[in-house]
Amino acid sequence: MKVCDLKAIADIAKKHNIISACDNTFPTSYLVSPLLYGFDICMNSATKFIGGHADLIMGTLTTNNE
């Protein structure tokens, strides 16, 4: 695993008019919000943070594009 410069990645995508998405499962939205860095779509696993007991399978997609 590597730590990436989210702002730089989002800036490159915007420069080339590419829709960008970030899988934010590991740090969660509590620690990192990729939408604030310029990403178009943010994916999160909600299974372990909402359920926590492997009794459901969930995920979220968020965007700042109406």
N, C-alpha and C positions, 0 to 999 in steps of 0.2 A: 504494500500500500504506500502511496505517496501523497503528500500534501501539495495541492495545486493552488495557484494564484487565481482564485475565482473571478476577481475583477478583470484580470488580463484576458482570461478565456472569454468572458462575456463581452468585453470590448472588441476582441477579434471577431466574434460572431456578428456583433452589431455592424462593424465596419464592412463586412462582406454580405450583410443582409441575410443572415442565417438565423433561423429559430434555434435557440439554445435551451437545453434541458439539463438539469443537475439531479442526480440521485443523492438525496440527502439523508439516507437511512442511518448511516453511522453517527454523524454528529447530532442529528435531529434538529428540528426548528428551534428548539430551546437554545442551542448554542450557535447555529449558523442559519441565516436566512438568505439563500442564493438570490431571491428576487430583489433584495436590496443591493446586490452586486451587479444587477443588470440581466440576470437570466430570465428567460421567458416562461419556463415551466420548472416547477420543483416537485420531485417525487419523494415520498416518505413512506416507510413501513409503519403502519398503525397497529400491526398485530401485537408486537411486544410492548408497545407503550400505552395502548388503550386496553387491550385484553389482558396481556401479561401471563396468561395461563394456557396458551395454545388452544383455547376453546373457540377461536374465530380467526379468520384470515381477512385482513383489511389493508388497504393502502390509500394514500391520498395523492392527488395531483392538484397543485395550486398554480395560479397564474395571476399576473397583474394586467392582463389584456382583456378588456371588456368584450 
